[in-house]
């Protein structure tokens, strides 16, 4: 049994994972055997206890022999309990070591994957790329601002001078309209002669002139 148990720790095994798994399996099998042995010893202790009680008065020699066998069995049970504790500690140690090995292997794979993803990237290259990105973003923002502003946004204009020029232009247009109205021909209905006196009604030309003046003022007010 010991040779079979020690075979799990043979030096010929090359796979650490398989070696750890085999060792854990062997230890658990040994623990099961110890537990069965403990159950047998516990039943034997109970039997010897009953025998010593039954013969304590009627047959002291038998009772004394039963007590001796009980004491020996209890000592063997205590030694098995110590062995079982050692095996359980080894199982826990191996399981923790196996978990650590699996964790390290997973971390190693993750590290290798990160190396492949990053390739030849360095922090200096990343910083240089980000600087270029920021420069292009600022350039795009400046271009957008330039396209959004009117062409004359940078010119220094005098608002009072512009208002005076507009007023002068309005006056010129008004004078031109009035001159056109003065020279427009007046068409009178047949058999109607022009009568000029102080109380005459406004002529058609005057009505046209007044209407054009109102229209011009309305247009300028818009």
Secondary structure in CASP SS format (residue, H / E / C, confidence):
PFRMAT SS
TARGET T0000
AUTHOR 0000-0000-0000
METHOD secondary structure of the structure
MODEL  1
X C 1.00
X H 1.00
X H 1.00
X H 1.00
X H 1.00
X H 1.00
X H 1.00
X H 1.00
X H 1.00
X C 1.00
X C 1.00
X C 1.00
X C 1.00
X C 1.00
X C 1.00
X H 1.00
X H 1.00
X H 1.00
X H 1.00
X H 1.00
X H 1.00
X H 1.00
X H 1.00
X H 1.00
X H 1.00
X H 1.00
X H 1.00
X H 1.00
X H 1.00
X H 1.00
X H 1.00
X H 1.00
X H 1.00
X H 1.00
X H 1.00
X H 1.00
X H 1.00
X H 1.00
X H 1.00
X H 1.00
X H 1.00
X H 1.00
X H 1.00
X H 1.00
X H 1.00
X H 1.00
X H 1.00
X H 1.00
X H 1.00
X H 1.00
X H 1.00
X H 1.00
X H 1.00
X H 1.00
X C 1.00
X C 1.00
X C 1.00
X C 1.00
X C 1.00
X H 1.00
X H 1.00
X H 1.00
X H 1.00
X H 1.00
X H 1.00
X H 1.00
X H 1.00
X H 1.00
X H 1.00
X H 1.00
X H 1.00
X H 1.00
X H 1.00
X H 1.00
X H 1.00
X H 1.00
X H 1.00
X H 1.00
X H 1.00
X H 1.00
X H 1.00
X H 1.00
X H 1.00
X H 1.00
X H 1.00
X H 1.00
X H 1.00
X H 1.00
X H 1.00
X H 1.00
X H 1.00
X H 1.00
X H 1.00
X H 1.00
X H 1.00
X H 1.00
X H 1.00
X H 1.00
X H 1.00
X H 1.00
X H 1.00
X H 1.00
X H 1.00
X H 1.00
X H 1.00
X H 1.00
X H 1.00
X H 1.00
X H 1.00
X H 1.00
X H 1.00
X H 1.00
X H 1.00
X H 1.00
X H 1.00
X H 1.00
X H 1.00
X H 1.00
X C 1.00
X C 1.00
X C 1.00
X C 1.00
X H 1.00
X H 1.00
X H 1.00
X H 1.00
X H 1.00
X H 1.00
X H 1.00
X H 1.00
X H 1.00
X H 1.00
X H 1.00
X H 1.00
X H 1.00
X H 1.00
X H 1.00
X H 1.00
X H 1.00
X H 1.00
X H 1.00
X H 1.00
X H 1.00
X H 1.00
X H 1.00
X H 1.00
X H 1.00
X H 1.00
X C 1.00
X C 1.00
X C 1.00
X C 1.00
X C 1.00
X C 1.00
X C 1.00
X C 1.00
X C 1.00
X C 1.00
X H 1.00
X H 1.00
X H 1.00
X H 1.00
X H 1.00
X H 1.00
X H 1.00
X H 1.00
X H 1.00
X H 1.00
X H 1.00
X H 1.00
X H 1.00
X H 1.00
X H 1.00
X H 1.00
X H 1.00
X H 1.00
X H 1.00
X H 1.00
X H 1.00
X H 1.00
X H 1.00
X H 1.00
X C 1.00
X C 1.00
X C 1.00
X C 1.00
X C 1.00
X C 1.00
X C 1.00
X C 1.00
X C 1.00
X C 1.00
X C 1.00
X C 1.00
X C 1.00
X C 1.00
X C 1.00
X C 1.00
X C 1.00
X C 1.00
X C 1.00
X C 1.00
X C 1.00
X H 1.00
X H 1.00
X H 1.00
X H 1.00
X H 1.00
X H 1.00
X H 1.00
X H 1.00
X H 1.00
X H 1.00
X H 1.00
X H 1.00
X H 1.00
X H 1.00
X H 1.00
X H 1.00
X H 1.00
X H 1.00
X C 1.00
END
